[in-house]
Amino acid sequence: MRKPQLGYIETGEAIMGPIFDSLLENPTDFPVTLVFCNGSSLTHLNRELIIKAGGREAVTKDSPFVALHSDQDPDVFRRVLLDLMSDRPQIKLILTTSVLAMGFDSPHVDRVIHYDPPSDLTDYMQQIGRCGRSGNPAEAVLYFNATDLSNVRKHPGGKSVDQFCKTTGCFRGALMQYFDCPLSTVKNCCNFCTGD
Ligand SMILES: [Zn+2]
């Protein structure tokens, strides 16, 4: 696991470029990944991914990625949900706004990436709760910068996200404390607890 790199600036390309490359090079071994982001990031990331995949004409129903947003065709939603509930999902990376969270219960999601921070911690818990439902190890990664946090603080529940991002101790502990849950000890807890 990586140590938190607070203050270290990565561009969007530096964050997602290697992930997109890895997906397109070997979709079979790529862990099923949900990427939560806001609407404008979704448009941008989807465009980057399509370009890397060879252009819009190269993107077919069998492509290992999809973008889900509130204006997406309901048939695409149904196809994605059916695929993710199947024994061997073919879709490995889903770019999504907050439309895919509650009620989505696939056992195959191994990783959740927040390319943008959520607007409150309840949303965050619901969204990261989509991974690891098989009981296998899963990973939640949250990216933010000062501009993101400034925008997040404008939301009613945004202060809690701002405080969470600035946590200087265990991230799991901070979440459990916020939701008034008993803290359990786990292996590979978070990057503060199990760095190196
Ligand atoms: Zn921890």
Residues whose N, C-alpha, C, O or C-beta is under 5 A from the ligand:
A	BS01	ZN	C170 F171 R172 C189 C190 C193
